[in-house]
Amino acid sequence: MGLFSFLTREIAIDLGTANTVIIHNDKVVVDEPSIVAIDRATQKIIAVGKKAMLMHGKTHENIKTIRPLRDGVIADFHAAEHMIREMIKMITPKKSLFPPSLKMVICIPSGITEVEERAVRDSAEQSGAKEVRLIHEPMAAAIGIGIDVLEPTGNMIIDIGGGTTEVAVIALGGIVCNKSIRIAGDDFNADIEEYMRKQHNIHIGERTAEKIKIEVGAAMTEIDNPPDDYAVHGRDMLTGIPKEITVNYAEIAHALDKSITKIETAVLNALELTPPELAADIYRTGIYLAGGGSLLRGLDKRISIKTKLPVHIAEDPLRAVARGTGIALKNFDKFTFLIK
C-alpha cells in the first residue's frame, strides 16, 4: 500500500445497455438502469438510473429520457459521460476535500469496433477516470461464473445482455473464437410490443414489454413450472381507450421465437469455428449462460436441445459480468494480458 493509496479508488464497471453495475471493494455499490432524464431547455441532467426509469415513457415536452447505450455501445456521448459521472457519485455521496483519482476497468462487447472502444474510454476519462482499462464481456462473464480462464481447457460462454449477445469460446486466457450479434433483451421487448400490436390491437410501451418479459417470458411453448397468466394494460389501437388483456407464456414464447432462433444460429456458428480439441472440451464441460437474457424460462433447455450439449446458467447471471470485471480488477497482475 502506497502512502497515497487512499487517494486512488479502484472501480469495476459493467456498462450495460439495460443496466450499469459498479463494483468497489468487492461489493456491488451501484446497480441502476442505464438511463438519464435531461431538461431539453437547459440540457441539465434531472435524474439518473431508477429515478429516470420511472419517468421513461411518461415525460412531457420539456423533459426527455435517453438511454446512452444502444447495442452495447455508446450512442449518446454527452449522456453517457453524465451517467457515468452521476453513478460514480452514488458510491460515496459525501464530498471529500481531495476527490480520489479513479482507476476503472470497464467491460465491452467483444464485437466492438475501435471507434466504439474509443468512445467508452473517452466517456470514462471525461467523467474523471485517471486510468481506464477495458475487458471483453465474455471473458469477464467467464471469470464471474468461476471458470479458470487461464487453463488450457475450452469453455463456451453465452452472454445475453440488453443490446448484444456474445458467444465466445475461451481457453488459455484468451477468446479463441467469438460471435457477437446485436440481438438481445431489447429486441425481445420490441418483439413483445409488435406481437401485442398485431395480435391484440393493443399499444404498449417499452417498460410494459419489459415487465411482460420478466413475468411470463419464455423460450419454449412447453416448460416446467409455467408462470401464471399476466394482465397487460395498454391503449386500444382501434378506439384509443385504455384496456386490459391477459397473456400467457406460450404466446410470448411464440413472439420471441424469431429472435431466439438468431441466437441459436450464432451459437452454432461459434461451434463451427471452434478448433476440434476445444470442441472436445466443450462436449465435456457444456455451455455456460450469463446475462439477464439467460433468465428467460426454458432458454437453457432450448439451446441444449439445439446443440445436444449440457447448458448451465450462472448463479446470479445478471451480475456475472460485473463480478468478473471486479475479480479482474482485484487480480490486475494475474489478468494483465486480458485487460487492455
Buried (B, 14 or more C-beta within 10 A) or exposed (E): EEEEEEEEBBBBBBBBBBBBBBBBEEEBBBBBBBBBBBEEEEEEBBBBBEBBBBBBEEBEEEBBBBBBBBBBBBBBEBBBBBBBBBBBBBBEEEEEEEEBEBBBBBBBBBBBEEEBBEBBBBBBBBBBBEEBBBBBBBBBBBBBBEBEBBEEBBBBBBBBBBBBBBBBBBBEBBBBBBBBBBBBBBBBBBBBBEBBBEEBBBBBBBBBBBBBBEBBBBBBBEBEEBBEEBEBEBBBBEEEEEBEBEBBBBBBBBBBBEBBEEBBBBBBEBBEEBEEEBBEBBEEBBBBBBBBBBBBBBBBBBBBEBBEBBBBBBEEBBBBBBBBBBBBBBEBEEBEEBBE
